[in-house]
Amino acid sequence: MQMRFKRLFLLMSVLALIAASCGGDSDDTTTTAAAGGGDTTAAPSDAVPSSPDDGVTDDTIKLGFMGDITGPTSSTQLFFEAGIRAYTEFVNDNGGVAGRNLELFSEDDQYSSDEATLNYTKLVGDERVLTVVGQGGSSIITNLTTQIQDDKIPFIGPQQTIDAQFANPYIWSTIAHYGDQADIAIEAMAGDVGGAANLVVASVGLEVASGEEWAAYIEDTAVKAGGTYAEHIRLPLTGADADPQVVRLKELVDSEGVNYIALHGSPGAALRLLGSMDKAGLDLPIGGIFAVIAENVYQEGPADLLDTYWGVHTYTPPNISTPGNDEMNAWLDANGKYADTRNNVNFVGGWVVTKLAVEGIRIAAATGTLTRASLNTAMGTISSFSTGGQSPDFDCTRDGRACGAAGRPYDYNGTEVVARGEFADYASALDLIYGLGG
């Protein structure tokens, strides 16, 4: 079922979203006292009763992460989990929240639905975590969505935004929906080729539910803009290369005049595609989803294809100075931690979604009750929450609990990831129409 937002709401929502990310970041706030946004220690522990069944003990608040730390999509989720873990340590170093320290329980599913189901039971049923912060895998969350709703467990900041999540009142999304990412991507592609009428795009995506949704939104957006959509090409989750997919791309170049690739996948999938394209002598510009913007793609991919390789992201890479990133980097520098994972935009993503979760915990605790139910209610009151420029502002009052809607493309300048303009530059491209994925 499609969810359509009025154009007026779009303008109001986007204006709120972009405040943290435009050139002047001096007014941005974050969850911590150092950067504004409220004191995380506002509620002493004796003011908030313990609720062990909800992950709240006398001295700890239990958080869970479930995702692919060592499997085929670990090139995204490993960094995401590290950012989550780092922010929990940061909060604890700054006095905790609600008079308690955060305790993180991480479970590695290696992108297996069966393993993920077991991990879900460990976190939600055995450890009794207050919330799951971060999760990866569209097929995994699709399988679990009924159980999540039955257990009434808040899921904050999963690493995909498929349509199935929007029907669940306990899933709070932070990444711009694939429909939003497609809107921004087609806008940028059209600009690169001299107008939408000149655009002939083919999508390439991993063989998962989110890959199919990405293709559906790319097709819809491209056609509405006046461009041409050629075909969706599926890429297996694992493998040594993408040679068969590149053969098909070359055929589409010859038969349909394809001049752009819209990519869904992980950094590993991107490197497979780029490697096969380089081997076959196929040079096409590529614009992709958030997950393909990772420093290692630029560092390890074929240099002659990377000048026209970019992707849309909701989070701001760590090398770009904003109040939130500056605070994060200062803490990392002072503690000498996470040297192998911190220089990745998905690390920022993990940091940011935990920051949002802590804001929800703070609001819930201020009511005198901290439980799964009170946290879920508190999340629904968050609007215009600034992360200090690490993302657009979050508004969790939006329909479908889609806290993040804005995004922008990112390129690489040969040394570091750089933003292609401001979030505001792509606000008019967002139609906020969802539901094409089924």
C-alpha positions in Angstrom: 0.0 0.0 0.0 1.4 3.4 -1.0 1.9 6.1 1.6 1.7 9.6 0.1 2.8 12.7 2.0 1.4 16.1 1.1 3.8 18.4 -0.6 3.5 20.9 2.2 4.6 18.2 4.7 7.5 17.4 2.4 8.7 21.0 2.5 8.3 21.3 6.3 9.9 17.9 6.9 12.9 18.5 4.6 13.6 22.0 6.1 13.8 20.3 9.5 16.0 17.5 8.2 18.6 19.8 6.5 19.3 22.1 9.5 22.1 20.0 10.9 23.9 19.5 7.6 24.1 22.9 5.8 27.1 25.0 5.8 26.6 26.7 9.2 26.6 24.0 11.8 27.2 26.2 14.8 23.6 25.7 16.0 23.6 21.9 15.7 23.1 19.8 18.9 23.6 16.2 19.8 22.6 14.0 22.7 25.6 14.8 24.9 26.2 17.8 27.1 29.3 18.6 25.1 27.3 19.3 22.0 23.9 20.1 23.5 20.7 18.2 23.0 20.1 17.3 26.7 22.0 15.7 29.5 22.1 12.0 29.2 22.4 11.6 33.0 19.3 13.7 33.7 17.4 10.9 35.5 19.2 9.3 38.4 19.0 5.5 38.7 16.8 5.6 41.8 14.3 7.8 39.9 13.8 5.1 37.3 12.8 1.7 38.6 14.6 -1.3 37.3 12.8 -3.6 34.9 15.0 -6.7 34.2 12.5 -8.1 31.7 12.9 -4.9 29.7 16.7 -4.9 29.9 16.9 -2.3 32.7 18.8 -3.5 35.8 19.9 -1.5 38.8 23.1 -0.4 37.0 22.9 -1.2 33.3 20.7 -0.8 30.3 21.0 -3.6 27.8 21.2 -2.9 24.1 21.4 -5.5 21.3 23.0 -5.6 17.8 22.3 -8.3 15.3 24.0 -8.3 11.9 26.7 -9.6 9.6 30.0 -9.0 11.3 32.1 -11.7 9.5 29.9 -12.8 6.5 29.4 -11.6 2.9 28.1 -8.1 3.8 30.5 -7.5 6.7 32.2 -4.8 4.7 29.3 -2.6 5.7 28.0 -4.1 8.9 31.3 -4.6 10.7 31.9 -0.9 10.7 28.2 -0.2 11.7 28.6 -2.4 14.8 31.8 -0.8 15.7 30.2 2.6 15.6 27.4 1.4 17.9 29.9 -0.1 20.3 31.9 3.1 20.3 28.9 5.3 21.1 27.9 3.1 24.0 31.4 3.5 25.4 31.3 7.3 24.8 28.0 7.6 26.7 29.4 5.5 29.6 32.5 7.7 29.7 30.2 10.7 30.0 28.2 9.4 32.9 25.8 7.0 31.3 22.1 7.6 30.8 19.3 7.4 33.4 22.0 6.8 36.1 23.1 3.6 34.3 25.8 2.4 32.0 24.9 1.0 28.6 25.8 -2.7 27.9 25.9 -3.9 24.3 25.3 -7.5 23.3 26.3 -8.2 19.7 25.3 -11.3 17.7 26.9 -12.2 14.3 24.5 -13.8 11.8 26.8 -13.9 8.8 23.8 -12.8 6.7 22.0 -16.0 7.4 18.3 -15.8 8.2 18.4 -19.0 10.2 21.3 -17.8 12.3 19.6 -14.4 12.7 16.4 -16.0 14.1 18.5 -17.7 16.7 20.3 -14.5 17.5 17.0 -12.6 17.8 15.9 -15.2 20.4 19.1 -14.8 22.3 18.9 -11.0 22.5 15.1 -10.5 22.9 14.1 -13.6 24.8 17.3 -14.6 26.8 19.2 -11.4 27.4 16.0 -9.4 27.4 17.6 -6.3 25.8 15.7 -3.0 26.0 16.1 -2.4 22.3 17.9 -3.7 19.2 20.1 -0.9 17.8 21.1 -1.7 14.3 20.3 -4.8 12.2 21.3 -5.7 8.7 19.6 -7.8 6.0 16.3 -7.1 4.2 15.3 -10.8 4.1 16.2 -11.1 7.8 14.0 -8.3 9.0 11.2 -9.4 6.7 11.3 -12.8 8.3 11.3 -11.3 11.8 8.8 -8.4 11.5 5.9 -10.4 12.8 7.9 -11.6 15.8 9.2 -8.0 16.5 5.6 -6.8 16.6 4.5 -9.7 18.8 7.4 -9.0 21.2 6.9 -5.3 21.1 10.6 -4.7 21.0 11.9 -1.4 19.6 14.2 -1.9 16.6 16.1 1.4 16.0 18.2 2.2 12.9 18.2 -1.0 10.9 20.6 -0.9 7.9 17.9 -1.0 5.3 14.6 0.7 4.8 12.4 -1.8 2.9 8.7 -1.3 2.7 8.0 -4.2 5.0 9.4 -2.1 7.9 6.9 0.7 7.4 4.0 -1.5 8.5 5.7 -2.3 11.8 5.1 0.1 14.7 8.3 -1.0 16.5 10.8 -0.4 13.7 12.4 3.1 13.6 14.3 3.7 10.4 17.1 6.2 10.1 18.6 5.6 6.6 16.7 7.4 3.8 14.2 4.9 2.3 15.3 3.3 -1.0 12.6 5.3 -2.7 14.3 8.5 -1.3 17.7 7.3 -2.4 16.4 6.5 -5.8 14.9 10.0 -6.1 18.2 11.6 -5.3 20.2 9.2 -7.4 18.1 9.8 -10.6 18.3 13.6 -10.0 22.1 13.4 -9.9 22.3 11.0 -12.8 20.1 13.2 -15.0 22.4 16.2 -14.1 25.4 14.2 -15.2 24.1 13.3 -18.6 22.6 16.7 -19.5 19.0 16.0 -18.5 16.6 13.2 -17.7 15.7 12.7 -21.3 19.3 11.6 -22.0 19.3 9.1 -19.2 19.2 5.4 -19.9 19.8 3.5 -16.7 20.1 -0.2 -15.8 20.0 -1.3 -12.1 22.3 -3.9 -10.6 21.5 -5.3 -7.2 22.2 -8.2 -4.8 19.7 -11.0 -4.9 17.8 -9.9 -1.8 14.5 -8.1 -1.2 16.1 -4.7 -0.9 17.8 -5.2 -4.3 14.4 -5.8 -5.9 12.9 -2.7 -4.2 15.8 -0.6 -5.3 15.2 -1.6 -8.9 11.5 -0.8 -8.6 12.1 2.7 -7.3 14.9 3.4 -9.8 12.5 2.4 -12.6 9.6 4.4 -11.3 11.7 7.5 -10.7 13.6 7.4 -13.9 10.5 7.0 -16.0 8.6 9.7 -14.2 11.5 12.0 -14.7 11.4 11.4 -18.5 14.3 9.0 -18.7 14.6 5.4 -19.8 14.9 2.3 -17.6 16.5 -0.7 -19.3 16.6 -3.7 -17.0 17.5 -5.0 -13.5 20.5 -7.3 -13.3 20.8 -9.5 -10.2 24.1 -10.1 -8.5 24.7 -13.2 -6.3 25.5 -12.5 -2.6 28.9 -14.2 -3.0 31.3 -15.0 -5.8 34.6 -14.2 -7.2 33.4 -11.7 -9.8 30.5 -10.2 -11.7 31.5 -11.4 -15.2 28.0 -12.6 -16.3 26.4 -9.4 -15.1 29.0 -7.3 -17.0 28.3 -9.3 -20.2 24.7 -8.4 -19.9 25.5 -4.8 -19.2 27.6 -4.6 -22.4 24.6 -6.1 -24.4 22.4 -3.4 -22.9 24.8 -0.7 -23.9 24.8 -1.9 -27.4 21.0 -2.6 -27.7 19.5 0.0 -25.4 22.1 2.7 -25.1 22.5 2.3 -21.4 24.7 5.1 -20.0 24.3 4.8 -16.2 24.3 2.0 -13.6 22.2 2.3 -10.5 23.9 0.0 -8.0 22.6 -1.8 -4.9 24.9 -3.9 -2.8 27.8 -3.8 -0.3 31.4 -2.6 -0.8 32.3 -6.2 -1.6 29.7 -6.5 -4.3 30.7 -3.1 -5.7 34.4 -4.2 -5.9 33.3 -7.4 -7.8 31.3 -5.4 -10.3 34.0 -2.8 -10.8 36.7 -5.5 -11.2 34.7 -7.3 -13.9 33.9 -4.0 -15.7 37.6 -3.1 -15.7 38.5 -6.5 -17.1 35.9 -6.3 -19.8 36.8 -2.7 -20.7 33.3 -1.4 -19.8 33.4 2.2 -18.5 30.0 3.4 -17.2 29.2 5.9 -14.5 27.8 4.3 -11.3 25.5 5.8 -8.7 24.5 3.6 -5.8 22.8 3.2 -2.5 24.3 4.2 0.8 26.2 0.9 1.4 28.4 1.2 -1.6 30.0 4.5 -0.4 32.9 3.1 1.6 36.5 4.2 1.6 37.8 0.7 0.8 35.9 0.7 -2.6 37.9 3.7 -3.6 41.1 2.4 -2.2 40.9 -1.1 -3.7 38.8 -0.5 -6.9 40.2 0.1 -10.4 41.2 3.8 -10.5 40.1 4.4 -14.1 36.5 3.7 -13.1 36.3 5.5 -9.9 36.0 9.1 -11.2 32.4 8.5 -12.0 31.5 6.2 -9.1 29.4 7.7 -6.3 26.5 6.9 -4.0 23.7 8.4 -1.9 24.0 8.4 1.9 22.1 9.8 4.9 25.2 9.8 7.1 28.2 12.2 6.8 31.6 10.5 6.4 33.9 10.9 9.4 36.5 13.0 7.4 33.9 15.8 6.9 34.0 18.3 9.8 30.7 18.8 11.6 30.1 19.4 15.3 29.0 15.7 15.7 31.9 14.3 13.8 34.4 16.6 15.5 33.1 15.4 18.9 33.3 11.8 17.8 36.8 12.1 16.4 38.0 14.0 19.4 36.8 11.1 21.7 38.4 8.5 19.4 41.7 10.4 19.3 41.8 10.8 23.0 41.1 7.1 23.7 43.1 5.7 20.8 40.3 3.3 19.9 38.8 1.9 16.7 41.7 2.7 14.5 40.7 -0.1 12.1 37.1 0.9 11.7 36.6 4.6 12.5 37.4 5.9 9.0 34.2 4.7 7.4 30.9 6.3 6.9 29.1 3.2 8.3 31.0 3.7 11.6 29.3 7.1 11.7 26.0 5.4 11.0 26.4 3.1 14.0 27.3 6.1 16.2 24.3 8.1 15.0 21.6 5.4 15.4 22.8 4.8 19.0 22.7 8.5 19.6 19.1 8.5 18.5 18.4 5.5 20.7 19.9 7.2 23.7 17.7 10.2 23.1 14.7 7.9 23.2 16.0 6.3 26.4 16.5 9.8 27.9 12.9 10.9 27.0 11.4 7.6 28.3 13.4 7.8 31.6 12.2 11.3 32.2 8.7 10.0 32.5 9.8 7.8 35.4 9.4 4.5 33.6 12.0 2.9 31.3 10.7 -0.2 29.5 10.4 -1.4 26.0 6.9 0.1 25.9 7.9 3.5 27.2 10.9 3.6 24.9 8.8 2.9 21.9 6.4 5.6 22.9 9.2 8.0 23.5 10.7 7.3 20.0 7.5 8.5 18.5 7.8 11.9 20.1 11.2 12.7 18.6 11.2 15.4 16.0 13.9 17.7 14.6 16.6 15.8 16.5 20.0 17.0 15.5 23.0 14.8 15.3 25.4 17.6 14.9 25.6 17.3 11.1 26.4 13.6 11.1 23.1 13.2 9.3 20.1 15.3 8.6 17.8 16.0 11.5 15.7 13.0 12.5 11.9 13.3 12.7 10.4 10.1 14.1 6.9 11.5 14.0 6.7 10.9 10.2 4.4 8.2 8.9 6.0 4.8 8.9 8.5 5.9 11.6 10.9 6.9 8.8 13.0 9.1 11.0 15.4 10.0 8.2 14.3 11.1 4.7 17.0 13.3 3.3 20.3 12.3 1.6 22.9 13.5 -0.8 25.5 11.9 -3.2 29.1 11.5 -2.1 32.2 11.3 -4.4 35.9 10.7 -3.8 38.5 13.3 -4.5 41.4 10.9 -4.6 42.1 11.3 -0.9 38.8 11.3 0.9 35.0 11.0 0.5 33.4 14.4 -0.2 29.8 15.6 -0.3 28.3 16.5 -3.7 26.5 19.6 -2.5 24.2 20.0 0.6 21.2 17.9 1.7 19.1 20.9 0.8 20.2 20.7 -2.9 18.2 17.4 -3.3 15.2 18.3 -1.2 13.0 19.0 -4.2 13.8 15.6 -5.7 12.1 13.7 -2.8 8.5 12.7 -3.6 8.1 10.7 -0.3 6.1 8.0 -2.1 6.7 4.5 -0.9 5.1 1.1 -1.3 6.4 0.1 -4.7 8.3 -2.8 -3.2 5.1 -4.7 -2.2 
